[in-house]
Amino acid sequence: MLLLSTYYYIFYVRHCIIYAQINRGGKDNNWLAPWTHDGSALMMSSNVRDGAAMDSYLLIVPDGKMKLVAQNAGIGNLEDMSRDNRLALVSRMKSRGSNDVYLVDTGSGKEVNLTSHEGPGEFAGRFSRDAQTVYLASNKDRDLEAFAKEKSAQTVRPEQSR
């Protein structure tokens, strides 16, 4: 367990997403996810900005400050960060059994939907080590997951924004 302050308790369990409350009065929901690759922050989702939405944040260690990565209209979570923390993969639930994965430039806020689709389909994404490629998995239109890859370097373009 890592104690960040009187109100911040983070439990580290290898290869596991942890749900915990980072208490600021008991009205916030916070979902903790894995650490960034460099160990400088914990990926998390929180409804601190809007009670009806789970936005994507980095919880910076050791000061416990939350850095907003992506505002989500509903439920969203960080799936992966590039090793330099400049790019993020954010999953946003459209409906039960259907989500999209977005590539987000953390500096500019520009984002691109990598998995736009109709009907049900679940998607997951991970960066390659150099973040030039995003590996995607999906059960869209199938019983078992299929894998794909997308070049991330050319995907976030200046004309696209939040």
C-alpha positions, -999 to 999 in steps of 0.1 A, spaced: 0 0 0 12 35 -9 -1 63 13 -1 96 -6 -18 117 20 -45 115 46 -72 109 19 -53 90 -8 -47 52 -4 -34 33 -34 -30 -5 -33 -7 -20 -58 -16 -54 -70 3 -67 -100 -17 -71 -133 -50 -61 -117 -73 -31 -120 -81 -18 -85 -113 1 -76 -108 24 -47 -121 56 -34 -99 87 -33 -120 105 -8 -128 142 -11 -161 141 8 -176 108 -2 -195 119 -33 -168 110 -59 -163 77 -76 -128 68 -86 -115 38 -105 -78 31 -104 -61 14 -133 -25 3 -140 6 26 -135 21 44 -164 51 27 -179 75 50 -162 58 47 -128 52 85 -125 14 83 -124 -15 60 -119 -42 59 -146 -77 64 -132 -113 74 -140 -133 98 -118 -166 116 -117 -151 146 -98 -158 170 -128 -193 157 -135 -213 133 -114 -228 117 -146 -194 110 -163 -163 91 -156 -134 112 -170 -99 99 -176 -71 112 -154 -35 106 -144 -29 106 -107 6 121 -104 28 105 -78 38 115 -51 19 148 -49 -15 132 -56 -26 158 -82 -51 146 -108 -43 156 -145 -73 155 -168 -64 134 -199 -99 132 -215 -134 144 -207 -160 116 -213 -197 121 -219 -204 89 -200 -182 61 -188 -145 62 -200 -112 48 -188 -76 49 -198 -64 17 -214 -28 26 -220 -3 54 -221 27 58 -244 60 55 -226 66 93 -228 30 99 -216 22 120 -247 -4 97 -261 -33 79 -244 -57 52 -254 -92 60 -239 -121 35 -240 -156 51 -240 -186 30 -234 -214 36 -260 -238 11 -245 -236 -22 -227 -214 -45 -249 -202 -16 -271 -173 8 -267 -149 27 -288 -111 33 -283 -98 68 -289 -62 79 -295 -57 111 -275 -27 135 -277 -23 145 -240 -6 178 -249 -32 192 -274 -63 172 -264 -68 162 -300 -84 128 -303 -93 103 -330 -118 74 -327 -99 43 -338 -128 19 -337 -159 37 -350 -186 11 -356 -223 4 -357 -240 -22 -335 -225 -41 -306 -188 -46 -304 -162 -44 -276 -127 -31 -283 -94 -29 -264 -61 -13 -273 -24 -12 -264 5 8 -277 36 -8 -291 68 0 -272 76 30 -294 39 41 -296 41 42 -334 15 14 -336 -17 6 -316 -27 -30 -313 -65 -35 -311 -86 -65 -301 -123 -68 -308 -152 -92 -308 -172 -71 -333 -193 -94 -356 -176 -126 -342 -176 -150 -312 -138 -148 -306 -116 -117 -305 -97 -107 -336 -66 -85 -336 -56 -55 -357 -30 -28 -357 -32 9 -365 -3 34 -371 -6 60 -343 20 85 -355 -2 97 -384 -36 93 -367 -38 124 -345 -39 152 -370 -41 190 -362 -76 194 -378 -92 169 -355 -100 181 -319 -122 173 -289 
